[in-house]
Amino acid sequence: MSSFETLDSDFKSKLGCRGVGRLLWLKAFDRVEVTSAYRNDDGSLQGRKFSFSVMREVEQDAAPENVSDTGSIVRLIGFKEYYQQSAAKTVEAIAREVFEHCIWYFLRPGGAPDVIVSDDDDSISLRGLLDDSGYSKTTRATLDIKGKQFDLLGLRLKSSARNLSPRLHWCAANRVVKDESISGKIPGLYGRLKDEDSTEFRYVCYLSSQFLDDHVRSDRTEFDLPERVPGEALIDEPSLDDIRQGVFAEISRSLAGPLASAQQAGRERIQQFVSAKAPKYRPLINKIESCGITIDPSIKDQDLELELHRYSQKIEAEMLAEGQAIFAESTGERLEGYDERLTKYLETVTEFNQSDLANYVFRRRMTLDILDKLIQSDGDSNYAREEDIHKLLFPMRKDSNEVDRDASNLWILDERLVFHDYLASDKPFRKIDIVDDDSLNRPDVLATRVIEPDSPVLTAEGKKLPLQSIVVVELKRPMRDDATEDKNPIEQCLNYVGRVRAGNAKTARGRPIPRTDESPAFCYVIADLTPTMVNRCKLSNLTMTHDGMGYFGFIEPHKAYIEVISFDRLLNAAVERNRAFFDKLGLPSS
């Protein structure tokens, strides 16, 4: 009893006991009741009963009467809700968790007592779990690490209640002192592996040694060993890192087959992800694999993306450093192998350029996929709002002075819109810098292009004159059927063109543009061909396209070319223009 009441008792230290286990009871339970029967020095049978809690500590109760045999009963009372919620509930699950936690004690020299988990009429023997193939295979090995011997016991657990990661258990004095995850520490070792007959298992191993016995701390929670020894050690004893490396080498040898299968599955996972979702890494995949990347085949897409990005950054950093060294060497005496290094460097640069292009094309494919989803109806025949499609093409209430060119997806409509001098998106005329107009009317997209006299080349420099063209884009919600006379998008576009021509137009840099009514205007109405929209097109004398998905025509009085494009025609045309790039990357073009 005096040992129980001693905080750091060493009563059973020779058995590997830490003397603090009873304190952990009160972490999960309110109190403990212990009833015990034992024989004293003269052989007579005696009884004892006491309780234990945080508030009242140890309290002696009246000794039990009519004691018939030796033994102890420990009752853990008041299971705290926090732990109760995540605890196993069935006798099978409880037995499995206890077994996996204590499996070392059944396999160590001397074994373990027969432990039975009971719940009413259901009982499970932990030794029975061991005998009923709780593990499918054991491997034993003796390791020599810097002259010290270590015994390694490896287990392939067929089933696991907790399905934890592979773990290394460090043992001393026949007890587990600490354990650590070794997931990812060995190529191919992550979660569950498959043995030769494709049976899944989880790997755990137990390391024991007289050397560990001699270096375990008095509280038996850690070892008095350095993590690693920098430089040349005065005493040639293994550090924890030395021991790990020896253990990892043995695990790699004993699990060679399953690890090779897992590594192959990891490579296939990378190839599948790169082909389907991240083609930008395709030009770099050989270099990434040469860096020794290994991944868990069950890794999530976002985690795999981060891992590939990390490796590509590492390769790029090495490429930049090599480039600096090569160009520095080019101005002086060239060392042997310079030409080969230069060739290899240029190959890497080319691969990164290809990666950037692949990423650019992939973003286009993803943008078109988003547009395709936006123009489809949901289960209740509802369509995306006009604003959602507008934001995909260009940020709303912004102009080209506020938005980077990469934020625009107007290439879906016309690749030439990249070469604008000024572009405004959903801004009222009074806030559009290039015109002097107080109107609150807001064109969905208004763009101007300027060009030097007699020059046939479009420019985006923002300094050229005079005005070469005006572009107006008007968007409507998919399947919206309200293109009446007072809501005629064709008339809206023509009115916007007239305001630009009459509004003392300027370049994006504030230089005046000579006024002229001859500057051509291009008006695009993006709208589905509903009955009212078709009627507006006919009244404007527009011609139907050959595929029946749009209308076009030139309005002579306004010097304006009008094109009404259905969402399907818009999407199909963008896909066709980019089909060659998609096919080159192996991306679906439909």
N, C-alpha and C positions, 0 to 999 in steps of 0.2 A: 504493500500500500504506500510505503514511503517513496517508492520509485514513481508511482502514478502521480504523487503530489509534488514531485521534483520537476521543475520546468524542463531542463535539458538533461534528462536522465540518460546515463550511459550503461544502464543495467544489462542490456542485451546488445551492447555495441559489437561484441565478438561475432554475433550472428548477422551483423550488417544493419541492425536496427538504428534508426536515427533518434529515437526518443521524443519525437514531436507529433507522431501520427494521431494521437488522441486529441490534439489541439485542432486538427483539421476537421474532426467531426462537427465541431461547433461552428464551422464556417457555413455548413449547409443545413444544420439542425439546431433547434432551440435548446435541447438538453439531451442528456444521455443517462440511461439507467443500466447499472451493471449488477448482475446477480452471479455469484461465483461460489463454488464448493471445492475445497481442497483438503489435503491431508497435512497436518502439522508435523512437527519433528517426531512426536511419539506415535504417529500413524493414525491418530484419530481424525474423523471427518469433521471439518468445520465449514461454516457458511459465512458469507459476507454479502452485504448489499449496500450500494451507495449510488448517489446521483451526481451529475457533473453538468454545470452550465456556466455561461459567461458571468451572469449576475451573481450567482450564489457559490460559484466554484465547486469544491468537492464537499458533499454533505453525506455523512454516514446515516444509514437507516437501520432499522432493527434487523438483526441477522435472520435469515430464513430458517424455518423449523423443518424437522423431518427430512433432512438432507439424506439422500440415498446413494448418490454417486458423485464423483468429481466432474467438473465441467463449468463452463461460464456461458452466460447469456448476456449479450449487449443489445440493448434496445435504443435505437436512434429515433427520437421523438420530435415532432414538429418540423417536418421537411419544409424548408423555406421556399416560397413560391418561385423565386427567381431561378433556382436550380430545378425545382419540380417541373417547370414548364418544358425544359429541354431534356429531361431524364427519360430513359427508356421505360416503357410501361409494362410490357409483357414479360413473362418469365424467360422466354426464349431470347428476347433482345437483351435483357439484363444479364443473363448467363453469358451470352456472346461477348458483351462489352467487358465483363469482369474477366473472362477468359483471355481476351486479347490484351487487356491491361496487365495480366499476371502470367502470361504464357512463359516468360523466362523462368519463373519459379518452378514450373513443371519440367523444364528441360535442363536446369542446372544440376550440378552434382548434388545428390541428396534429395532431389525432387521437392515435392510440395505435399501438404496434407490433402486428403480427399475433401473437396469443397462441393457442397450441394446447394443449389439455389432452388427454393421452394416457394410456391404460391398456392395456398389451399391444397388441392390434390395433385397439382403439377409440380414435378421435381426434375431438375436437370443436374447431372454430375459434370463438373468441369473436366474431370479426367476423362469422362465419356466423350466430351467434345474433342479432346486431344486424340483419343483412340478412334473417333469417327472421322478421321481425316480433316481435322480443323486446318491442317496444313498438308500440302500435297508432296512436298519434297524438302529435305534438309541438306545443306551442304556444310561441311566442317573443314576448316583450313587452319594451319598454324603459320603465322607470319613472323618473319624476322625483320625487325625495323631497328636499325642502328644497334644491333646486338641484343635487343630485347625481344622476348617471345610473346606473341599475342594469339589468342584463340578466337576465331571468328565462326559463329554459328549463323547460317543464313536460312531463312524460312520463306517458302512460297505459300502464302495463305490463300486458299481457294475462295473463301468467303470472308467478308469483313463487315461487321456491324456498323462501323464508323466510316469505312471506305477512305481511310486516311492516306496521306502520301507515303512513299517509301521512307523508312526511318532507320537510323543507326542508334542503337542503345548502348551506352557506355556502362559497364558493370564493374563493381568492386565488392569484395567480401560477400559474394553470392547475392548481391542486390543490384538493381538498376539504379545508378546514380543520376544519370540524366539521359535524355534522348534528343535527337535533332532530325529534322527533315533533310533528306539527301536528294530531294527532287531537283532535277536539272544539274546536279553536281557531276553526274556521269552521263555522257551522251546516250540518249535514248531512255534514260530512267526518269520517268515522270509519275504517272498514275499507275494504272493497272497494265500489266504485261501479259503476253500469251506464251505458253510453253509449247513444246513440240507438237502436242495434239490439239492446239488452239484453245486450251482451257485457260481462262483468265485467272490471274493471281496478283496479289499485292506482296511486294518484297519487304521484309524486315530482317534486320540482322542484329546480333548481340556480340559485343566485343568484351572479352575478359582477359586478365593478365595479372601475374604477381606484381608486375611493374605498376599497374593501375591500383592494386591493393595498397601498395606502399606509398602512393601519392594521393590517395583520396583525402579530402579535408575531414576534419573532425566532425563536422555537421553532416557529412556524407551527401552533400548536394553539388559538389564540384571537385575538380582535381587541382592540386598545386603544381600545375605544369604551365609553361608559357604557351601562348597561342602559336607563336613562331619565334625562332631565334635568328635575328638579323646578323649577317656577317659570320665569322667563325666562332663557334661556341667554345668556351673553356672546358665545359663538360659535355662530352659527346653523347647526350641523352636525347631521345626523340621528343620533339614538341608535339602539341596537339595536331598541328598542321601536318607534321611528318607522319603521324599515325593515320590521319585521315587519308593522305595520299596512298599509303600502303593498303588501307582497307578498300579504297576506290579501285585500285589496280586489281585486287583480288575479286571484287564484285564484277568488274568488267570481264574478267576471265571466266568466272563461274556462270555468268548470265549472257555469255557471248551471243548465243542464238536468239533469245528473246530481245536483247538490246538491238541486234542488227535488224530484226523485223520492225521494231519500234522506230528506228532511225529511217528505214525505208518508208514507213507510213508517214513520218514527218516530212520527208522530201516530197512525197506525193501530195501531201496537204499544201505545201508551199506552191507546187506546180499548179494545183487546182485553183488556189486562191489568186495567183498571179494571172492565170489565163482568164478567169471569170471576172475578177473584181479589181485587180491592181496591175494592169499590163505595163504600167510605167516601170516596173521592176524587171520586166522581161530582158531588156538588154544587159542588165547587171546581174542576172541570176547566177551565172557561172562564177562571177567574182564573189558574190555573197556566199555561195556554197563553198568556195575555196577558202573562205575565212573561218570555216568550221561551224557554221550555224546549225544548231539542232533545236527542234521545237517539239512540244507536246502535240501529237496528232489531234488532240481534242481542243486545242487552243481556240479562243474566240477570234473572230475576224478582226475586231479592233485591236486586240493584243498582238495579233500577228502583223498587222499593219505597222504598229509601233516598233516591233522587233526588226522588221525589214527596213524601216526608216533608220533605225539606229545603226544597222550594218552599212547601209548606203552612205550615211554621214561619215562613218569611219573610213570607208573606201575613198570618199571625196576628200577628206582631210589628208589622207595619205597621198592622194593624187596631187593636191595643191603643194604639199611639201616636196614631193618628187619633182614637180614642175619648177619650183623655185631653184632646187638644186641643179637641175639640168640646164636651165637658162643661165644660171650663174657660171656654170662650168663651160658654157658655149663661148664665153668671152675670154677664156683662158686656155690653159693646157687641158686637153680632153683626155680623160682617163680611159683605160681599156674597158670596152663594153658600153661606151657612150651611145653608139648608134642603136644598140639593142634596147637600152633604157629609153631612148627617145621614141623609138617605135612603139614600145609597150605603153609609154605615157600617152602618146597620141591615140592609141587604140582605146585607152580608158576614157580620154576626153570625148571621143566619138560615141562611146557607149553611153556616157552621161547625157550628151546632146540628144541621142536617140531616146533616152529615158524621159527627158523633158518634153520631147515631141509626143511620145506615147501618152504622157500624162495629160497634155493639152487635148489630144484626140479623145482620150477616155472621158475627160470632163464634158466634151461636146456630146458624147454618147449618153452620159448620165443626164445632161440637161434636156436632151430630146426625150429620154424616158420619162422625166418629170412632166414635160409638156404633154406627153401622151396620156399620162394619168390625169392631168388637170382637165383635159377636154372630154374625158369620159364621165358619164353620169354615175351617181351612186345607186344603191338599191332602191331609193325612193324617187328616181328620175330627177335628182337635183344635180346642178353643175357647179363647177368652181366659179367663184366670183371673178369679175373682170380684173380686180386689183391683184388677185393671185397670179394671173397670167402676166399682167403688166410688170410686177416685181421680178418675175423670172427674166423678162426681156431687158429691163433696165430699172434701177431703183427709182421709186416715185418721189416727186417733189424735189428733184435734184437736177443739176445741169452738169455739163462736161467739165466744168471747172471744179466741181466738188467730188467727182467720182473717178476712180481709176479706170482706165480702158478695160482692164480685165474683168471689171464688174458688169460689163455690158454683154448681153447675149443677142444683140440685134442682128448678128450674123445669121440667125435663124431666118430672118426676113430677107436680108440683103447684105452680102459680104462687104459691099462698098460703103455701108454706113459707118464702117470703122474710120473712113477717111473724111470725117466731118471737121468743119472749122468750129462749129458750136452746136450743142445738142441740149435741149431742155425736155424734161420728162414730167408731165402733169404739173406744170407751173403756169400760173396766170400770166397773161401778156405783160401786166404791169411789173412783174418780177423777172421778166426775161430781158437780160442785159443788152441784147443786140437790137432791140426795137424800141421805139418811143411810142408806147401805147398804154393807156390806162385801163384797158379792158380787163375784166375778171374772167374772161373765157380762158379755158385751159385745154390746149391740145394735148392729147396723150403723149405724143412724141413729135417734136419739131426740131429739124436739123437743117443747117445751111452748109454749103460748100463754096469756097472761093478759089479762084485760080488766076494765075498771071495771064495777061493778054497774050493770045496766040499760042498758049501752052496747052497741049492736049493731055497733060498728066494731072490727075487729081492730087491734092496735097492736104496734109493735116498739120502743116506748120503754123497756121493761124496768122500769117502775115500777108497773104496773097490777095490780089484784087483782079477783076471785080467779082461779083456774086455769080457763081457758076450754076447753082441749082438750089432749090428748096425741097425738102422732104418733109411730108406730114404723115404721121401714122395715127390712125384712129382704131381703137380696140372696142369690141363688144363682147359681152358675156356669151359663152357657148350656148347656141340654140335660143338666144334671145330674139323674140319676134315682135319688135316694136319700132321698126324703122318707118315710122309714119312721116307725114310731110313736115311736121314741126320737130321731128327727131331724125332727120335724114343725115346719116354720117357722111354721105358724099358732099352734100351742101356744106356741112361743117368744115370739111377739109378745104374746100374751095374758099370759104370765108377766111380761114386761117392764112391761106396763101396770100389773099388780097391784103390782109393786115400786115404781113411781113413786107410786101412790096411797097406799101404806102407808109410804113412806119419809120422812115429814116434809118434803115438797117445799118449795122456796124459789124465789123469782124469781132471775134472773141477778144481781141486785144484793144478794142475801142476805136479802130480806124474806120472812117466812113466808107460805105460801099456805094458807088454810083447808082442812082436810082434808075431802074429800067423795068419795063413790063415784059421784056422779052426773056428774062431768065426762066428757064423751064422749071416746072414744079412736078414732083412725083408724089402722088397721094396714094397711100395704101390703107384700105379698110379691111381689117381682120375681123371677119364675122361669118358665122354659118349662114348658108343660103336658105333662110326661112322665107315664107311667102312674101312678107312685107319687104325683106331685103331684095329679093328677086325683082319685085315690082319697082323699087327705087332704081335698080340697075337698068331695067328696060326703059324707064322714063328718062334716064340720062343717056339713052342710045348706046349703052355699052354692049360689047360682044361677049358671048359666052366662050370660055376656053374649051379646047378640044376634049378635055376630060370631064367637062360639066361641073367642075368644082370651083369655078370662079368666073369673074367678068373683067373685061379690060376695055380701054378706049381713051381717045385723046379729046379733051374738051377745048376746042379751038378758042372760044372767047377768053378763056382763063389761061391759055397756054399751059395746060396741066394734063399730065398723063394720070389716069385713074386706074387702079387695079383693086378689085374686090376679091379677097382670098379667103376661102373657107379654112377652118382650122385643120381639116384633113389635108388640104392641098399645101398649106404652110408646112405641116409636119413632113409630109411625103417629099416635098421638094428639098427640104433641109437634109433629110436622110440621103436622098439621091446624090446631092452635092458632096456629101462626106462619105459615101459608100466605099470608095477606094481606100480611104484611110481606115475605116472600120474593118474592112476585109483584111488589110495588111496586118492589123493587130489581132485578128481573129475574133472581133467583137460582132455580135449580132447586128444586122442592119435592118431588121424588121421586127 
